[in-house]
Amino acid sequence: MTVRVGVTGATGRMGAEVIAAVADRDDVEVAFAVNRDPDGEDVSGVSVESADAFEELLAEREPAAVIDFTGPESALEYARACADAGVAFVTGTTGFEDDELEALEEVGETIPLLRAPNFARGVQALVNVVGDAVQDLAGYDVELVETHHNAKRDAPSGTANRLLSEIEANGDFSGRKHGREGFDPREEDEIGVHVLRAGDVTGEHEIVIADNHEEVRLTHRAEDRGVFAAGAVDSAVWLSGRDPGSYDFADVLAD
């Protein structure tokens, strides 16, 4: 059975990658693609329509799921429209405020909703092992460095925050220290967090755990955005037909 998906932010970096990823598969097709200002654009053979028609397109084209990589405000608007239409929603948008996350959780009570800061399988593997490393090396210093392209808006990245949450859940830390300047010695049990934005770097996350004359470095480097798009499409196929609820990319990989 072919799964039909809607794509938001279709002319953006990730929206275009999602459309390309769908084109490479036989089990998925694009039901529609929208953007705030489409200007008659075409992405990988798919005509991009106005986001103003999103609700009408949900009703007319009947996608099984919508894949979203836009911004927090627009993602929440799209999610609520999908809830009204009974359409599953997958988002890789990051930078949500706490109240926006709460609103998404409410949407997940009505439809199947999957939110993930990163759809790379390697990142999920990193999330799975970092907690064990922190537990095994209790009391060691922990620092996290993440690098992304110069147009990324949120900092630290959603992936970095997900990793930091896993680190904090598995160790006894006093808090996060964002960057250093001047006389600023490291405090005991803090987690150092450093954000780099430069060029067109797709995404790199490195966790350094050091003490006792040794260090462990856990690194994930994405070399192409296609890896995120492929994971998002996998998630849309997996989410299609599920019961309402809030899901995670780990659920997709565990199935």
N, C-alpha and C positions, 0 to 999 in steps of 0.2 A: 504494500500500500504506500502511495506517495503522500508524504506529509507536506502540507502547504503552509508556508510561513510568511508573515509580514515582517518588513525590515524598516526600522526607523533610523533617522540620521544617515540616510542612504548614501549621501555624497561625502560623508566624513571619512576619516581614516579607517575606522573599524566597520562602519556600515558598508563601505565598498568591499572590504575584505570578506564580510559575511556573504554578500551577494556572489562574490567569486567562489567562495567555498561551497555554496549551494550549487553553483553551476557545475562543479566537479563531481557531484553525486547524482545517483539515479533514483534515490529514495526520497528526495526533497525537491521542492520547487518554490519559487518566489510567487506568492499570491499578489503581493503589491509591495512597493517600496516608496517611502515618503521622506520628505525633507522640508524644513521650514520655508526655504526659498528655492524650489527646484529649478526654476528658470529653464525648463525644457530639457534638463540633463538626462543622459542615458548612462547607466553603469552596467558594464558587462552584458549589454543587450537588454537590460531591464529599464523601462521608462520610469523615471522618478516623478511621483505625483506630490501634490501639496499636502502638508501635514494638516492643513485646515479640514481636509476631507477624511481624516483618519477614522472617525466614527462611522461614516458612511461606507468606507472601504471594508471595515470589519464586518458590517452587515451584508454587503454585496459579495465580497470575495470569500468570506467564511474561512479564514486561515485557522489551522489547528493551534498555532502559537505565533507570538510576535517576539522578535529578537531586537533588543534595544541596547545601543551604545550611544547615549546622547549626553545629557547633563541631569543633575538631580531633579530640578524642577520639572523639566519636560518628561523625564522618565516616569515620575510620579503621575503626571497627567495621563500619559499613555497607559500606565498600569491601571489607573482607575477606569479608563475607557474600556480596557480589556475586561475588567471585572464586570462592568455593566453588560458587556456582550458575551460573557462566558468563554473568553478566549485565554488560553494559557500565556504566561508572560515570562520571558527570560531576559535578564538585564545584567550587563557587565559594567554598568555605570558606577562610578565611585564618587566619593566626596559628599555623601549624604549627611545631613545633620541628624541628630537623635530623633527629632520629631518626624522627620521624613522617613526614617527607618521604621518608626512606630506605625506610620501610615501605610507603608509597604506591608508590614506584618498584618495589618487589617485587611488589605487587599488579598493576602494569602489565605484568609479565612473563607474567601468566596471562590477563588480560582486557584489552580496550581501555579505557583510563582517560584521561580528559581533566581536567586541573586548570588553572584559570585564576583569577587574583585579580580579574579584571574581564572581563565579557562584553559591554562596550560597544564597538561598532565604532570609535567615535571615539577611545577610549583606545588601541586597537591602532594606529590611525594615529599617535597621539602617540608611542607606543613606537617606531614605525618611523622617525620623523623626528628624535627628540631626539638620537640618536647622531650623526647628520650635523651637527646644529647644534653639538654640543660639539666635534666635530672641526674644523669650519669656524672656530670661535671659541676655538681652543686658548689656554689661559692666562687666559681670562675667569673671573670669579667666577660660581659656580653656587649657587643657593639653591632649595629646593623647599618649598612650602607646601601642606599638604593639610587639607581641612575635611570633617568628617562629623558626623552626628547624635550627640546626647549619649549614646546607648546603645551605640555601637560600642566593642568591647572591646580590639581590638588596635591598637597604635600603634608606628610609622607603619602606615598601611594596607598591605594586600597590594599594591595598585596602586602606592603610593608606593615600596615596596621594589622592585617590578619596574622602575619608572622609574629608580630610583637605581642598580640593577644595570646598566642600559643606559648610564647616564651614566658610571659607573666603568669600563665596558668600552671606552669610546671617548675617555677622557682620562687625564691623569696627575694623580691626586688623592691627598692624604695621608690622607684619612679623612672620616668624617661627624661633623658637629657638631650635636647635638640641642639646639636652643633656646639662648638667651643670657641671662645675668643678671649684674648688677654690672659690674665692669671686665673686659670680655671681648672684646677686639678680635679682628677676624677674622684667622685665620691663613692664610698663603699655601696655596693648593691644597686647602683644605678644602671640603666640600659642606655648606652649611647646611640643616638639616632642621627644619621647624616644623609642629607638629600642633595643629589646632584641633578641639574637640568642642563643638558647640552646637546647640540646638534640634533641628529635624528635617531638617537639610541632607542631601540625598541623597548628594552626593559632588562634591568639586571638587579638582582638582590643578593647581597652577601652578608652572612652572619658570621662574626668572628667571636669565638669562645676561647679565652686565653688565661693561663695562670700556670703555676708549678713548672715553669720553664718549658711550656708547650702551648701549642695553639691548634684549634680545629677551625677550618673554614668551610662553611656550607654555602654553595653558590648555585644560583640558577640564572642562566642567561638566555633570553629569547632572541633569536636571530631574525625572526620574521613574524609579522603580525598575523600571518595566516594560521599560526598555531592557536591563537586565541579564538579566531573565527571558527576554526574547525571544532573546537571544544564547545563553543556556543551553539553551533548547529547540532552537534551530538546531543546537547542538553535539550534543545527544542524537540528533537525526535523522541527522546526519552520521556520528556514531560507531557507530551501529547497524550491525552486520555487518562492522565493520572487524577487521583482525587484532589480536591482543593487542599492547599497546605503550602507552607514555606519550605523549599528544598534548597540543597546546596550542591555544588559540583561534585563533592565527595560522594553524594548519593548516586550520581550518574556512574561514577567509576566503580562503585562498590557493587553495582547490580550485575 
